[in-house]
């Protein structure tokens, strides 16, 4: 770190950027921070200059806005007229270019791999987080944050790229504080809480492992889509069940059936048609398994089919318990066998 003529935090940012494979990009950010500002805002053209500045905004970081300005200036051949049209200090940009080259020369001497991340600026934000974890702040209200270590309230400056954006980040790091009517943060970058816990575990920890804002949005979107699909499938199944039940009922009625509870589903009761049929055509079965017929004798029958017996008794006229007739009755006949 002592090899770089920079603040310790910026030197650490450069060293960590080699691990993230974005030394070239971080060198641009660090050299831009060596200037107080690279934009100018003339009083008579304030709205025009603000509109030109917003074209370079990276919605998650003021540091990335500085990187974007330098890259656009480089694409336009480092021309001074381009700076004039976009309200950028041409002299400050030339100084940034010189400092940047000095930093890259030192990196080459230290045999650091000078690479660019292209458009994957998340790795640049993580490198910035490694340098400013002591200046981490958590959102309290709109445009108002609280330093996570000191508890000091701090506010987004109106010129920040994060000021007035639709969804403000929950956690940020800043380059420095400016004390005016409020404590305004200069050069702010949105970071993930997991980065703070990873890069400064002695100061930060996560009680429960969470998700990044992007992962949380994707998870909520997938859950909503899954619930809608399940509800659609349920409604379709309910409709199919109703159609099947209606088709079955229509088939029963078309085949001559009747609904339960109609006149054709009556119950036979004594005296009804079913009972009359039994009295005419069905003979009760006796104990012997044969059809029971009333027994009669010449002398008449007593109630229940019994005939008078000797001594005033009565003898059953139907059958003995074994089902056979007594000898001497009209039903008892002897068989003769021829010799």
Backbone torsions as a table, in degrees:
resi	resn	phi	psi	omega
1	UNK	NA	-30.8	-178.2
2	UNK	-69.2	-16.6	-179.9
3	UNK	-71.1	-23.6	-178.2
4	UNK	-93.8	128.9	177.1
5	UNK	-78.9	60.5	-174.5
6	UNK	-136.6	169.0	172.4
7	UNK	-62.1	150.0	-178.6
8	UNK	-55.8	-38.5	-179.2
9	UNK	-65.6	-40.3	179.3
10	UNK	-70.8	-36.2	176.3
11	UNK	-63.8	-40.1	177.6
12	UNK	-64.1	-37.0	177.8
13	UNK	-59.7	-43.0	179.5
14	UNK	-64.5	-44.3	-178.6
15	UNK	-64.2	-42.9	-179.8
16	UNK	-68.9	-26.6	-178.3
17	UNK	-66.1	-24.8	177.8
18	UNK	-65.0	-38.8	177.1
19	UNK	-64.7	-33.6	179.7
20	UNK	-87.2	-2.0	178.7
21	UNK	61.0	47.7	179.9
22	UNK	-145.6	38.8	-178.0
23	UNK	-61.2	-42.7	-178.3
24	UNK	-60.2	-42.9	-177.9
25	UNK	-70.6	-42.7	-179.1
26	UNK	-68.0	-32.4	176.5
27	UNK	-61.6	-37.1	176.8
28	UNK	-65.7	-43.2	179.8
29	UNK	-63.3	-46.0	-177.9
30	UNK	-63.9	-42.4	179.5
31	UNK	-67.7	-32.2	177.2
32	UNK	-69.2	-33.3	178.8
33	UNK	-71.0	-14.6	178.0
34	UNK	-73.0	-14.8	177.3
35	UNK	-98.6	141.5	177.9
36	UNK	-57.6	-42.1	177.3
37	UNK	-161.9	153.8	177.4
38	UNK	-112.7	-5.0	177.4
39	UNK	-106.1	153.3	170.5
40	UNK	-129.7	153.9	-171.7
41	UNK	-135.8	88.7	179.8
42	UNK	-66.2	144.1	-174.7
43	UNK	-62.3	-38.3	-176.5
44	UNK	-79.1	-8.3	-178.6
45	UNK	-134.7	43.1	-176.3
46	UNK	-64.7	-48.0	-178.1
47	UNK	-64.7	-38.9	179.8
48	UNK	-66.3	-40.7	179.7
49	UNK	-69.7	-37.4	177.4
50	UNK	-63.5	-41.2	178.9
51	UNK	-64.7	-38.8	178.7
52	UNK	-67.5	-36.8	-179.9
53	UNK	-68.1	-38.2	-178.2
54	UNK	-63.8	-21.9	178.8
55	UNK	-64.9	-23.9	-178.0
56	UNK	-96.9	-2.4	-173.8
57	UNK	-62.4	132.8	165.6
58	UNK	-102.8	115.9	-166.4
59	UNK	-60.5	-15.1	-177.6
60	UNK	-107.6	-1.1	-173.8
61	UNK	-166.1	133.7	170.1
62	UNK	-75.3	-30.1	177.0
63	UNK	-64.1	-41.0	178.1
64	UNK	-70.3	-26.5	174.3
65	UNK	-63.7	-42.0	176.5
66	UNK	-62.4	-41.2	178.0
67	UNK	-63.0	-40.0	-179.3
68	UNK	-65.5	-40.7	178.9
69	UNK	-61.3	-46.1	-178.3
70	UNK	-64.5	-41.8	-179.8
71	UNK	-63.8	-39.9	178.0
72	UNK	-67.7	-38.1	176.7
73	UNK	-63.8	-40.6	178.2
74	UNK	-63.8	-40.8	179.4
75	UNK	-64.6	-27.4	179.9
76	UNK	-95.6	21.9	172.1
77	UNK	74.2	24.5	179.1
78	UNK	56.6	36.1	-175.4
79	UNK	-82.1	145.0	179.4
80	UNK	-74.8	-32.1	-180.0
81	UNK	-67.4	-30.5	175.7
82	UNK	-63.6	-42.0	178.2
83	UNK	-62.2	-40.6	-178.9
84	UNK	-63.6	-43.5	-179.3
85	UNK	-64.0	-29.1	-175.4
86	UNK	-107.1	15.7	176.8
87	UNK	55.7	44.9	177.9
88	UNK	-113.8	137.3	178.7
89	UNK	-69.3	113.7	179.9
90	UNK	-66.5	-40.2	179.8
91	UNK	-64.3	-41.7	178.5
92	UNK	-64.1	-37.1	-179.6
93	UNK	-68.7	-37.4	177.1
94	UNK	-65.5	-36.2	176.5
95	UNK	-67.1	-39.4	176.7
96	UNK	-60.4	-40.3	-180.0
97	UNK	-63.5	-41.2	179.7
98	UNK	-65.5	-46.6	-179.9
99	UNK	-62.6	-40.3	179.6
100	UNK	-60.1	-43.0	-179.9
101	UNK	-65.2	-38.4	177.1
102	UNK	-62.4	-42.8	179.7
103	UNK	-64.0	-42.5	179.8
104	UNK	-66.6	-33.9	177.2
105	UNK	-64.6	-41.1	178.1
106	UNK	-65.5	-39.9	178.3
107	UNK	-62.0	-39.0	178.9
108	UNK	-66.7	-40.1	177.7
109	UNK	-63.8	-34.9	178.7
110	UNK	-83.4	4.8	178.4
111	UNK	58.9	39.1	174.8
112	UNK	-86.7	146.6	179.3
113	UNK	-79.7	116.1	-179.9
114	UNK	-92.5	105.3	-178.2
115	UNK	-130.8	162.5	175.8
116	UNK	-118.2	146.2	-178.8
117	UNK	-90.1	-2.1	-178.3
118	UNK	72.2	-121.0	-179.3
119	UNK	-103.1	3.8	178.3
120	UNK	-84.0	79.0	-172.9
121	UNK	-82.5	-2.1	176.2
122	UNK	-63.7	-35.2	179.2
123	UNK	-69.0	-31.1	176.1
124	UNK	-68.7	-41.6	178.0
125	UNK	-62.0	-37.4	178.5
126	UNK	-67.2	-37.7	176.3
127	UNK	-64.5	-38.8	176.6
128	UNK	-64.1	-39.8	178.6
129	UNK	-61.8	-36.2	-179.9
130	UNK	-64.2	-26.2	-178.3
131	UNK	-89.8	-27.7	-171.9
132	UNK	-117.6	25.6	-178.6
133	UNK	-62.2	-24.9	177.1
134	UNK	-71.1	-19.3	178.6
135	UNK	-106.3	33.6	178.5
136	UNK	-80.3	141.6	-179.3
137	UNK	-138.1	151.3	-179.9
138	UNK	-114.4	142.1	-176.5
139	UNK	-67.1	135.7	176.7
140	UNK	-107.6	-56.8	174.3
141	UNK	-137.5	-171.2	-179.8
142	UNK	-63.2	123.4	178.5
143	UNK	66.4	8.3	179.5
144	UNK	-122.8	132.8	-178.8
145	UNK	-128.8	168.4	177.0
146	UNK	-130.5	129.6	177.6
147	UNK	-61.2	129.1	-172.4
148	UNK	-73.6	-17.5	-180.0
149	UNK	-100.4	-45.0	-176.2
150	UNK	-96.4	-18.1	-177.3
151	UNK	77.5	7.5	-179.1
152	UNK	-73.2	132.0	175.9
153	UNK	-71.2	143.7	178.7
154	UNK	-146.9	152.5	-171.7
155	UNK	-126.6	152.4	173.8
156	UNK	-73.2	135.9	177.2
157	UNK	-76.5	143.2	179.8
158	UNK	-57.6	-23.2	179.1
159	UNK	-84.2	-3.6	-178.2
160	UNK	-72.6	148.5	177.5
161	UNK	-68.0	-22.0	-180.0
162	UNK	-85.8	-11.8	-177.0
163	UNK	-74.2	125.5	177.3
164	UNK	79.5	7.3	177.5
165	UNK	-73.0	158.0	-174.0
166	UNK	-58.2	-51.8	-179.2
167	UNK	-120.5	114.2	-179.8
168	UNK	-82.1	142.8	179.5
169	UNK	-69.6	150.2	179.5
170	UNK	-74.7	-32.1	-177.2
171	UNK	-129.4	139.7	179.1
172	UNK	-141.8	163.5	168.3
173	UNK	-127.6	151.6	-177.2
174	UNK	-133.1	158.7	-178.0
175	UNK	-76.6	-47.4	-179.6
176	UNK	-161.0	167.0	177.1
177	UNK	-106.6	141.4	175.1
178	UNK	-115.6	122.7	-177.6
179	UNK	-92.9	108.3	172.9
180	UNK	-126.6	-125.4	174.7
181	UNK	-69.2	-25.9	175.7
182	UNK	-135.9	171.3	174.8
183	UNK	-87.4	100.2	-177.5
184	UNK	-96.0	137.7	177.9
185	UNK	-89.3	137.0	177.8
186	UNK	-108.9	135.7	179.8
187	UNK	55.9	85.5	-175.7
188	UNK	-107.3	143.9	177.2
189	UNK	-136.6	133.4	176.7
190	UNK	-75.4	137.7	-179.6
191	UNK	-132.7	165.6	176.8
192	UNK	-94.7	143.9	-180.0
193	UNK	-62.6	-29.5	178.4
194	UNK	-63.7	-32.2	178.7
195	UNK	-66.2	-40.7	179.2
196	UNK	-63.8	-42.7	179.8
197	UNK	-67.8	-31.3	-179.7
198	UNK	-77.7	-41.7	-173.8
199	UNK	-86.8	-24.3	179.2
200	UNK	-138.1	65.9	-177.3
201	UNK	-65.4	-18.4	178.6
202	UNK	-75.3	-15.5	-179.7
203	UNK	-113.3	-30.4	-173.6
204	UNK	-128.5	148.2	175.0
205	UNK	-151.4	156.1	179.4
206	UNK	-109.8	118.6	-178.3
207	UNK	-65.6	-39.5	179.4
208	UNK	-134.6	129.1	-176.9
209	UNK	-62.4	122.0	-178.9
210	UNK	-111.5	-160.8	-178.7
211	UNK	-125.3	158.1	174.1
212	UNK	-71.3	165.1	-179.4
213	UNK	-61.4	-38.0	179.1
214	UNK	-65.8	-45.9	179.3
215	UNK	-63.1	-38.2	-180.0
216	UNK	-65.0	-42.4	178.8
217	UNK	-63.8	-42.1	179.7
218	UNK	-65.4	-39.5	179.4
219	UNK	-65.7	-43.0	178.2
220	UNK	-64.4	-38.9	179.1
221	UNK	-65.6	-42.3	178.7
222	UNK	-66.0	-39.6	179.1
223	UNK	-64.4	-41.2	179.5
224	UNK	-64.6	-42.4	179.2
225	UNK	-64.6	-38.9	179.0
226	UNK	-65.8	-41.2	178.8
227	UNK	-65.5	-39.9	178.4
228	UNK	-65.2	-39.5	178.7
229	UNK	-65.0	-42.2	178.6
230	UNK	-64.6	-39.7	178.7
231	UNK	-66.2	-40.6	177.5
232	UNK	-63.4	-42.7	178.9
233	UNK	-64.2	-40.1	178.9
234	UNK	-62.9	-44.6	-179.7
235	UNK	-64.5	-39.3	178.2
236	UNK	-65.9	-40.9	178.3
237	UNK	-64.8	-39.8	177.8
238	UNK	-63.4	-39.1	178.1
239	UNK	-67.0	-40.4	178.5
240	UNK	-64.8	-39.7	178.3
241	UNK	-63.2	-41.4	179.1
242	UNK	-65.2	-40.6	178.7
243	UNK	-65.2	-39.5	178.9
244	UNK	-65.7	-41.2	178.4
245	UNK	-65.1	-39.5	178.6
246	UNK	-66.9	-39.7	179.0
247	UNK	-65.5	-40.0	178.7
248	UNK	-64.7	-41.1	179.3
249	UNK	-66.0	-40.1	177.9
250	UNK	-63.9	-38.3	178.0
251	UNK	-65.7	-39.2	179.1
252	UNK	-64.4	-44.9	-179.9
253	UNK	-66.5	-37.4	179.7
254	UNK	-69.5	-26.8	-179.1
255	UNK	-86.6	8.5	177.1
256	UNK	91.6	5.6	178.8
257	UNK	-77.5	-179.8	179.2
258	UNK	-139.0	157.7	178.7
259	UNK	-74.9	147.1	175.4
260	UNK	-57.6	136.8	178.8
261	UNK	95.6	-4.1	178.8
262	UNK	-83.2	178.7	-175.3
263	UNK	-67.0	-26.6	-177.4
264	UNK	-79.6	-6.0	178.4
265	UNK	-108.0	40.6	-179.5
266	UNK	-74.2	167.0	179.6
267	UNK	-115.2	129.1	-179.0
268	UNK	-67.5	134.3	179.0
269	UNK	-124.8	159.5	177.4
270	UNK	-53.9	131.3	-178.1
271	UNK	93.8	-6.9	178.6
272	UNK	-83.3	-173.6	-178.4
273	UNK	-61.0	-37.6	179.4
274	UNK	-67.8	-39.0	179.4
275	UNK	-67.6	-37.4	178.1
276	UNK	-64.9	-38.9	178.5
277	UNK	-61.5	-37.6	-179.9
278	UNK	-66.8	-40.1	-177.0
279	UNK	-69.4	-26.9	-178.5
280	UNK	-88.7	-43.1	-167.3
281	UNK	-115.2	-3.7	-175.0
282	UNK	-119.1	126.7	-179.1
283	UNK	-102.4	132.2	179.8
284	UNK	-61.8	149.1	-179.5
285	UNK	-95.8	134.1	179.2
286	UNK	-84.8	-176.2	-178.3
287	UNK	-67.0	-26.9	-177.2
288	UNK	-81.4	-7.6	-179.3
289	UNK	93.8	-8.9	176.9
290	UNK	-94.9	166.3	178.2
291	UNK	-70.1	128.2	-178.2
292	UNK	-82.3	126.4	178.0
293	UNK	-118.7	148.9	179.6
294	UNK	-65.0	132.1	178.2
295	UNK	-90.5	134.7	179.3
296	UNK	-129.3	150.8	179.1
297	UNK	-129.6	160.5	179.5
298	UNK	-59.8	-30.2	-177.1
299	UNK	-82.9	5.3	-177.8
300	UNK	94.9	168.2	-175.4
301	UNK	-117.9	138.3	173.5
302	UNK	-81.5	163.6	176.2
303	UNK	-57.1	134.7	-179.7
304	UNK	90.2	2.8	174.8
305	UNK	87.4	14.3	-178.4
306	UNK	-92.9	145.8	178.0
307	UNK	-108.1	149.3	179.7
308	UNK	-63.8	139.8	178.5
309	UNK	-111.8	177.7	179.7
310	UNK	-61.2	140.4	177.9
311	UNK	74.3	22.6	177.6
312	UNK	84.3	-0.6	178.2
313	UNK	-78.9	-175.6	179.6
314	UNK	-133.2	148.1	179.0
315	UNK	-121.2	135.8	-179.0
316	UNK	-63.3	135.6	-178.8
317	UNK	-94.7	6.0	-177.3
318	UNK	-101.4	-69.7	-176.0
319	UNK	-164.7	159.9	173.0
320	UNK	-78.0	169.9	178.6
321	UNK	-56.0	-26.8	179.9
322	UNK	-82.1	-5.2	178.0
323	UNK	93.8	0.1	-179.3
324	UNK	-101.7	154.9	178.5
325	UNK	-83.8	152.3	178.3
326	UNK	-73.2	148.3	175.8
327	UNK	-59.7	141.5	178.4
328	UNK	96.0	-12.9	177.5
329	UNK	-81.1	161.4	-178.2
330	UNK	-59.9	-25.7	-176.2
331	UNK	-85.2	-8.5	-176.5
332	UNK	-95.7	114.8	178.8
333	UNK	-125.8	142.0	177.2
334	UNK	-91.4	142.6	175.2
335	UNK	-93.8	138.5	175.6
336	UNK	-99.9	140.0	179.0
337	UNK	-114.7	125.6	177.5
338	UNK	-71.8	142.9	-179.8
339	UNK	-85.3	NA	NA
